[in-house]
Amino acid sequence: MTYTRRSFLSLAAATGVGLTLAGCSNGPAAAPGGGGAPGAANGTFTYWSMWKEGEPQQKVIARALEAYEKANNVKVEVEWQGRNNLQKLVPALNTNTVPDLVDGPYSKAYAAMVATDQALALTEAWNADVDGKPLKSYVPQKYLDGVPIMTDSGAPWMMPYQVQSDAVWYNAAKFPEIKANPPQTWDEWIAMMEGYKAKGLIPLAADGDVGGYNAGFLSTLIVRGGGHGSQLKISEDVTGAKWRDQIAVDAAKKVEQLAKSGLIIDGYTASKWPAQQQRWANNEAVFMFMGSWLPTESGTYAASGFEYDSFPFPKTGSEQSLRADFSGFMVPKKAKNAASAQAFAATLMKKEFQDAWGTEAKGIPMREDASTAPELKSVQDALAKAKDYHQQNDGVAFTGYNEKVFWPADDELFGGKISADQFIDRMVTEQAAYWKSQGK
């Protein structure tokens, strides 16, 4: 099976009780949690989860699993593995012992399963009737235009259950002046941070040991300059020379400016996550550029009265796309209980569980009619107003590329260890070597 990166259909979460799965070659379908037709006797499956036991997200999924088990009179085998579940999956894919269901973010899932042609097309889940509507009717096309999860058969390889975005976060209770007049441009933001620095405050927190977080600055600056898809085009260049394009050079110079400005919290390149995130949540720094999961991750140790608010990453020109990524379920091609896995995956899109995802897990639900947490209102408002969307790293998810080429070089740029010019030279050389190693 081949995968088309830019062909899309609408996806959705379902809103009612019934769920029907049509003709799967991997066995009969099971009933959804919470009702529907009697489940098949073999409705069990194995699931390796990206969530750890006790996390708010895990609790919502566990509740959905409990409903599914009750409806089908089965016991699902679950391993709450945490964020390295897809890393563990990769070697398992070469064996006959693979889970029936996994979940994770697009960037990791694409590299682990799609690039190696190990992901099943989720036709049954995609066309499932949940609460009276087809599941595919609930995920906005505006997101699908930027998140290439479709196979050439017109079905997705991922059954997404949440949207992830990012923003510049701050405590609105402590800094109401930001809420009243958030910076719109890069220069305005830098000037605002300089003002806080002059008052003896730490303007910006960052956990510099997380390559994906560091790269968010450069990636966003590139798409601010060249629009959605511009970094992907640069990274696809087998010669690496497109890193010398002006939009990439300008973005790198802005990261260098930030790294040398003294605006970032001390020790950010030497500490271990979530040390700086914790300091920010305890009001030791004003801003943090982070994903929409920040309120959930930092909520347990945030200062008393902390009021989460945010604004989109500032503009540098006319481009203003917002990040919109998916996390969701995938089924390996070798799954022995693919139909049952898809049946459960579809149930998480019921409004009952999407509401819980928004209010309890404090994530952005896939369904636009689902309830949400007040901490995420600013992000969701920004997503609703946006005219264009991009993914993390602008969708760059080539196997090993981010981990071996892009993130290590960017870590040194963001950490102030190399200049923008040195970064560009390094990317040209190492990207060319990467593509040569891939036979290009």
Secondary structure per residue as TSV (DSSP state, phi and psi in degrees):
chain	resnum	aa	ss	phi	psi
A	1	M	-	360.0	137.6
A	2	T	-	-107.4	160.5
A	3	Y	B	-122.5	130.8
A	4	T	-	-96.1	118.3
A	5	R	T	-71.9	-22.0
A	6	R	T	-126.9	26.8
A	7	S	-	-112.3	134.6
A	8	F	-	-142.2	154.4
A	9	L	-	-132.5	165.0
A	10	S	-	-73.2	142.1
A	11	L	B	-119.9	159.8
A	12	A	-	-156.6	164.7
A	13	A	-	-97.7	154.3
A	14	A	-	-99.3	164.5
A	15	T	-	-121.5	4.7
A	16	G	S	-135.5	-148.6
A	17	V	S	-96.4	-48.7
A	18	G	-	-75.4	150.8
A	19	L	E	-147.7	127.1
A	20	T	E	-123.3	131.3
A	21	L	-	-112.4	131.8
A	22	A	-	-97.8	142.0
A	23	G	-	22.2	85.2
A	24	C	-	-108.6	137.6
A	25	S	T	-77.1	-6.3
A	26	N	T	-101.0	23.9
A	27	G	S	115.0	168.4
A	28	P	-	-70.8	155.0
A	29	A	-	-79.6	154.1
A	30	A	-	-100.8	164.7
A	31	A	-	-78.9	150.7
A	32	P	-	-74.5	161.5
A	33	G	T	-65.7	136.1
A	34	G	T	93.9	9.9
A	35	G	S	138.5	-171.0
A	36	G	S	101.9	-171.4
A	37	A	S	-67.6	157.1
A	38	P	-	-56.2	140.2
A	39	G	-	-79.2	157.1
A	40	A	-	-71.6	152.4
A	41	A	T	-63.3	-29.6
A	42	N	T	-100.4	38.2
A	43	G	-	-75.4	5.0
A	44	T	-	-77.9	165.7
A	45	F	-	-163.3	169.6
A	46	T	E	-108.6	144.1
A	47	Y	E	-138.4	122.9
A	48	W	E	-102.5	112.3
A	49	S	E	-95.9	147.7
A	50	M	S	-79.5	-7.1
A	51	W	S	-102.0	150.1
A	52	K	-	-99.4	151.2
A	53	E	T	-58.8	132.2
A	54	G	T	101.1	-18.4
A	55	E	S	-69.5	149.1
A	56	P	H	-56.9	-37.6
A	57	Q	H	-66.3	-39.6
A	58	Q	H	-62.8	-38.1
A	59	K	H	-65.4	-37.7
A	60	V	H	-67.2	-46.4
A	61	I	H	-65.6	-37.6
A	62	A	H	-61.5	-37.8
A	63	R	H	-66.6	-39.7
A	64	A	H	-65.9	-39.5
A	65	L	H	-63.6	-41.3
A	66	E	H	-60.5	-42.2
A	67	A	H	-65.3	-40.6
A	68	Y	H	-63.5	-45.4
A	69	E	H	-61.6	-41.0
A	70	K	H	-66.0	-41.5
A	71	A	H	-66.8	-29.9
A	72	N	H	-110.3	-1.9
A	73	N	T	54.4	47.6
A	74	V	-	-134.6	170.3
A	75	K	-	-120.3	118.7
A	76	V	-	-83.4	136.9
A	77	E	E	-89.3	110.7
A	78	V	E	-117.2	136.8
A	79	E	E	-119.8	114.9
A	80	W	E	-85.1	82.3
A	81	Q	-	-83.6	-27.8
A	82	G	-	94.3	-168.7
A	83	R	T	-69.1	-10.4
A	84	N	T	-95.8	16.7
A	85	N	H	-62.9	-38.1
A	86	L	H	-74.2	-28.7
A	87	Q	H	-64.2	-39.6
A	88	K	H	-71.4	-28.2
A	89	L	H	-67.7	-36.9
A	90	V	H	-52.7	-52.9
A	91	P	H	-67.4	-29.8
A	92	A	H	-67.1	-26.4
A	93	L	T	-64.7	-19.1
A	94	N	T	-91.3	8.9
A	95	T	S	-120.2	-178.6
A	96	N	S	-96.0	6.8
A	97	T	-	-114.6	91.2
A	98	V	-	-125.5	150.5
A	99	P	-	-69.7	159.7
A	100	D	S	-84.3	-23.3
A	101	L	E	-145.7	137.0
A	102	V	E	-136.4	167.1
A	103	D	E	-142.7	163.3
A	104	G	E	168.6	176.9
A	105	P	E	-77.0	157.6
A	106	Y	H	-52.1	-49.4
A	107	S	H	-59.4	-41.2
A	108	K	H	-75.8	-38.7
A	109	A	H	-67.1	-39.9
A	110	Y	I	-61.4	-47.3
A	111	A	I	-66.6	-39.1
A	112	A	I	-77.9	-34.2
A	113	M	I	-121.7	-40.6
A	114	V	I	-81.3	-44.0
A	115	A	T	-61.9	-23.7
A	116	T	T	-103.0	8.2
A	117	D	T	57.6	44.5
A	118	Q	-	-112.3	3.5
A	119	A	B	-99.6	133.5
A	120	L	-	-79.7	141.5
A	121	A	-	-72.1	123.8
A	122	L	-	-90.4	59.4
A	123	T	H	-60.7	-43.8
A	124	E	H	-66.4	-45.0
A	125	A	H	-65.3	-40.3
A	126	W	H	-61.1	-38.2
A	127	N	T	-98.8	7.0
A	128	A	-	-63.2	144.1
A	129	D	E	-93.7	115.7
A	130	V	E	-123.2	118.0
A	131	D	T	56.4	36.0
A	132	G	T	90.9	-2.0
A	133	K	E	-132.4	150.6
A	134	P	E	-66.9	137.8
A	135	L	G	-55.1	-36.5
A	136	K	G	-69.8	-2.1
A	137	S	G	-89.0	-0.5
A	138	Y	S	-107.1	-17.3
A	139	V	B	-91.9	122.7
A	140	P	-	-60.5	136.0
A	141	Q	H	-58.4	-30.4
A	142	K	H	-60.0	-31.6
A	143	Y	H	-79.0	-41.0
A	144	L	H	-63.3	-25.9
A	145	D	T	-65.4	-17.4
A	146	G	T	-117.7	-5.8
A	147	V	S	-121.4	97.9
A	148	P	-	-78.1	84.0
A	149	I	-	-105.8	7.5
A	150	M	B	-91.5	141.1
A	151	T	B	-87.4	171.8
A	152	D	T	-71.0	-8.2
A	153	S	T	-87.5	-2.5
A	154	G	S	86.9	12.6
A	155	A	-	-120.1	153.7
A	156	P	B	-84.0	153.4
A	157	W	S	-90.5	-9.4
A	158	M	-	-123.5	140.0
A	159	M	E	-104.9	88.8
A	160	P	E	-71.6	142.4
A	161	Y	E	-123.1	-6.3
A	162	Q	E	-149.8	155.8
A	163	V	E	-103.4	139.0
A	164	Q	E	-118.8	136.0
A	165	S	-	-131.3	-168.7
A	166	D	E	-145.6	168.8
A	167	A	E	-168.8	168.5
A	168	V	E	-92.4	115.3
A	169	W	E	-97.8	152.3
A	170	Y	E	-159.2	167.6
A	171	N	E	-93.4	104.3
A	172	A	T	-67.9	-24.0
A	173	A	T	-69.7	-34.3
A	174	K	T	-88.8	-29.2
A	175	F	-	-127.1	66.2
A	176	P	H	-63.3	-22.5
A	177	E	H	-66.4	-27.3
A	178	I	H	-70.5	-44.1
A	179	K	H	-60.4	-37.7
A	180	A	H	-70.4	-31.0
A	181	N	S	-150.9	71.4
A	182	P	-	-67.2	146.4
A	183	P	-	-65.8	141.2
A	184	Q	-	-101.8	-27.2
A	185	T	B	-121.1	163.7
A	186	W	H	-57.6	-46.3
A	187	D	H	-63.3	-38.7
A	188	E	H	-64.7	-39.8
A	189	W	H	-67.2	-45.0
A	190	I	H	-59.7	-44.0
A	191	A	H	-63.1	-39.7
A	192	M	H	-64.6	-42.6
A	193	M	H	-66.8	-37.6
A	194	E	H	-60.6	-37.8
A	195	G	H	-64.2	-41.8
A	196	Y	H	-67.9	-37.2
A	197	K	H	-61.8	-40.3
A	198	A	H	-63.8	-23.4
A	199	K	T	-89.2	3.5
A	200	G	T	88.2	11.2
A	201	L	-	-96.5	157.6
A	202	I	-	-90.7	116.2
A	203	P	-	-70.8	-40.2
A	204	L	E	-138.9	130.0
A	205	A	E	-101.8	147.7
A	206	A	-	-158.0	137.2
A	207	D	-	-92.3	93.7
A	208	G	T	-71.9	-2.9
A	209	D	T	-89.9	-0.3
A	210	V	-	-106.6	103.7
A	211	G	H	-57.7	-40.0
A	212	G	H	-64.3	-33.9
A	213	Y	H	-70.5	-45.8
A	214	N	H	-58.6	-43.7
A	215	A	H	-65.9	-19.4
A	216	G	H	-58.4	-34.2
A	217	F	H	-64.7	-53.8
A	218	L	H	-65.2	-44.6
A	219	S	H	-59.4	-44.3
A	220	T	H	-67.5	-38.4
A	221	L	H	-64.3	-36.0
A	222	I	H	-65.2	-47.6
A	223	V	H	-71.7	-24.0
A	224	R	H	-65.3	-33.2
A	225	G	H	-85.2	-38.6
A	226	G	H	-115.9	-4.8
A	227	G	-	87.5	167.7
A	228	H	T	-53.7	125.9
A	229	G	T	98.5	-8.2
A	230	S	H	-71.3	-40.1
A	231	Q	H	-69.7	-35.7
A	232	L	H	-59.4	-43.0
A	233	K	H	-63.6	-40.7
A	234	I	H	-62.6	-44.6
A	235	S	H	-73.7	-22.9
A	236	E	H	-79.2	-11.9
A	237	D	-	-69.7	115.3
A	238	V	T	-69.0	-18.9
A	239	T	T	-87.0	-18.9
A	240	G	S	79.4	-7.5
A	241	A	G	-67.0	-22.4
A	242	K	G	-65.8	-13.8
A	243	W	G	-66.0	-14.3
A	244	R	G	-88.0	-2.4
A	245	D	S	-60.6	149.1
A	246	Q	H	-60.9	-35.3
A	247	I	H	-64.0	-36.0
A	248	A	H	-72.3	-41.6
A	249	V	H	-63.7	-45.7
A	250	D	H	-61.1	-42.1
A	251	A	H	-63.8	-44.3
A	252	A	H	-63.0	-37.8
A	253	K	H	-68.1	-32.0
A	254	K	H	-70.1	-37.8
A	255	V	H	-65.3	-41.9
A	256	E	H	-60.3	-43.0
A	257	Q	H	-56.2	-46.2
A	258	L	H	-66.0	-43.2
A	259	A	H	-63.7	-32.1
A	260	K	T	-95.8	1.3
A	261	S	T	-81.9	-18.1
A	262	G	T	76.5	14.1
A	263	L	-	-88.5	-17.5
A	264	I	B	-89.7	145.2
A	265	I	-	-54.2	143.0
A	266	D	T	-64.9	144.5
A	267	G	T	76.9	12.7
A	268	Y	T	-68.2	-21.8
A	269	T	T	-91.0	-9.3
A	270	A	T	-111.0	-13.4
A	271	S	S	-87.5	172.9
A	272	K	-	-113.9	134.1
A	273	W	T	-54.0	139.1
A	274	P	T	-103.0	37.7
A	275	A	H	-54.9	-48.3
A	276	Q	H	-75.7	-31.1
A	277	Q	H	-62.5	-39.5
A	278	Q	H	-66.0	-40.8
A	279	R	H	-63.5	-41.5
A	280	W	H	-61.8	-45.8
A	281	A	H	-66.4	-17.3
A	282	N	T	-99.8	22.6
A	283	N	T	66.6	27.2
A	284	E	S	-88.5	-9.0
A	285	A	S	-145.3	155.4
A	286	V	S	-80.9	-52.2
A	287	F	E	-115.4	156.2
A	288	M	E	-148.5	124.6
A	289	F	E	-89.7	114.4
A	290	M	E	-156.9	167.7
A	291	G	E	-70.1	169.5
A	292	S	T	-69.1	-6.2
A	293	W	T	-82.0	-5.9
A	294	L	H	-56.9	-44.6
A	295	P	H	-59.1	-37.2
A	296	T	H	-69.2	-46.8
A	297	E	H	-65.2	-39.0
A	298	S	H	-100.0	-3.9
A	299	G	T	-61.1	-31.7
A	300	T	T	-73.3	-20.4
A	301	Y	T	-122.7	11.8
A	302	A	-	-69.0	151.8
A	303	A	-	-61.0	151.3
A	304	S	T	-57.7	132.7
A	305	G	T	80.2	8.5
A	306	F	-	-63.3	127.0
A	307	E	-	-113.5	103.0
A	308	Y	E	-67.6	127.8
A	309	D	E	-148.7	165.7
A	310	S	E	-158.6	167.3
A	311	F	E	-141.2	155.9
A	312	P	-	-63.4	151.2
A	313	F	-	-52.5	130.9
A	314	P	-	-61.6	157.8
A	315	K	B	-80.0	153.7
A	316	T	S	-119.4	-9.3
A	317	G	S	-160.9	-133.5
A	318	S	S	-94.6	-15.1
A	319	E	-	-81.7	138.6
A	320	Q	-	-150.1	45.6
A	321	S	-	-70.7	157.5
A	322	L	E	-115.5	150.4
A	323	R	E	-71.0	133.6
A	324	A	-	-142.5	106.8
A	325	D	E	-116.8	161.8
A	326	F	E	-110.9	146.8
A	327	S	E	-119.5	143.5
A	328	G	E	-171.8	-170.7
A	329	F	E	-92.3	145.3
A	330	M	E	-131.6	151.4
A	331	V	-	-121.1	119.0
A	332	P	B	-64.1	148.9
A	333	K	T	-59.7	-29.4
A	334	K	T	-84.2	3.8
A	335	A	-	-58.9	135.1
A	336	K	S	-86.0	-18.7
A	337	N	-	-128.6	52.4
A	338	A	H	-63.7	-38.8
A	339	A	H	-63.6	-43.9
A	340	S	H	-65.9	-40.1
A	341	A	H	-61.8	-42.2
A	342	Q	H	-67.5	-36.9
A	343	A	H	-60.4	-44.7
A	344	F	H	-67.9	-42.3
A	345	A	H	-54.5	-39.5
A	346	A	H	-68.2	-32.0
A	347	T	H	-66.1	-27.6
A	348	L	T	-67.4	-13.3
A	349	M	T	-88.8	-0.7
A	350	K	S	-63.3	149.2
A	351	K	H	-60.4	-34.5
A	352	E	H	-54.1	-46.0
A	353	F	H	-84.0	-30.3
A	354	Q	H	-67.8	-37.5
A	355	D	H	-60.8	-44.8
A	356	A	H	-64.5	-35.3
A	357	W	H	-62.3	-39.5
A	358	G	H	-74.7	-41.2
A	359	T	H	-93.6	-31.2
A	360	E	T	-99.7	-49.1
A	361	A	S	-78.6	-16.7
A	362	K	-	55.8	43.2
A	363	G	-	-107.7	172.4
A	364	I	E	-90.5	110.9
A	365	P	E	-64.9	155.3
A	366	M	S	-66.6	-37.1
A	367	R	S	-78.5	131.1
A	368	E	T	-76.2	-14.5
A	369	D	T	-94.4	5.5
A	370	A	S	-81.8	153.9
A	371	S	-	-70.5	151.4
A	372	T	-	-137.0	162.6
A	373	A	-	-81.8	145.3
A	374	P	G	-61.5	-27.0
A	375	E	G	-61.5	-23.9
A	376	L	G	-104.7	6.0
A	377	K	H	-58.8	-42.2
A	378	S	H	-64.0	-38.0
A	379	V	H	-68.5	-44.4
A	380	Q	H	-67.5	-35.6
A	381	D	H	-62.1	-42.0
A	382	A	H	-65.2	-41.2
A	383	L	H	-63.1	-38.9
A	384	A	H	-66.3	-33.1
A	385	K	H	-85.5	-19.4
A	386	A	-	-65.6	148.9
A	387	K	S	-102.8	-13.8
A	388	D	-	-150.4	156.6
A	389	Y	E	-138.1	149.3
A	390	H	E	-134.2	163.9
A	391	Q	-	-97.2	172.4
A	392	Q	G	-56.3	135.3
A	393	N	G	55.0	24.0
A	394	D	G	57.2	32.4
A	395	G	G	83.8	5.4
A	396	V	-	-73.9	112.3
A	397	A	-	-142.0	30.1
A	398	F	-	-62.3	140.8
A	399	T	T	-55.2	118.7
A	400	G	T	79.7	-9.5
A	401	Y	H	-67.3	-51.6
A	402	N	I	-63.1	-45.7
A	403	E	I	-69.5	-33.3
A	404	K	I	-103.1	-23.1
A	405	V	I	-117.4	-65.1
A	406	F	I	-70.1	-54.3
A	407	W	H	-64.0	-43.5
A	408	P	H	-60.1	-42.2
A	409	A	H	-66.9	-42.5
A	410	D	H	-66.0	-36.0
A	411	D	H	-55.9	-41.7
A	412	E	H	-71.5	-35.4
A	413	L	H	-67.0	-49.4
A	414	F	H	-66.2	-29.0
A	415	G	T	-83.8	-0.7
A	416	G	T	77.4	15.9
A	417	K	S	-87.8	-24.0
A	418	I	S	-134.0	159.6
A	419	S	-	-85.5	170.7
A	420	A	H	-60.8	-41.8
A	421	D	H	-63.4	-41.2
A	422	Q	H	-65.8	-38.5
A	423	F	H	-61.6	-47.4
A	424	I	H	-60.2	-46.0
A	425	D	H	-59.0	-42.9
A	426	R	H	-65.2	-42.3
A	427	M	H	-65.6	-39.5
A	428	V	H	-58.3	-48.7
A	429	T	H	-68.4	-49.5
A	430	E	H	-75.0	-30.0
A	431	Q	H	-68.8	-41.1
A	432	A	H	-60.6	-40.9
A	433	A	H	-66.3	-38.4
A	434	Y	H	-60.4	-50.5
A	435	W	H	-68.0	-30.7
A	436	K	H	-64.1	-39.7
A	437	S	H	-67.3	-20.6
A	438	Q	T	-91.7	5.3
A	439	G	T	82.8	18.3
A	440	K	-	-93.7	360.0
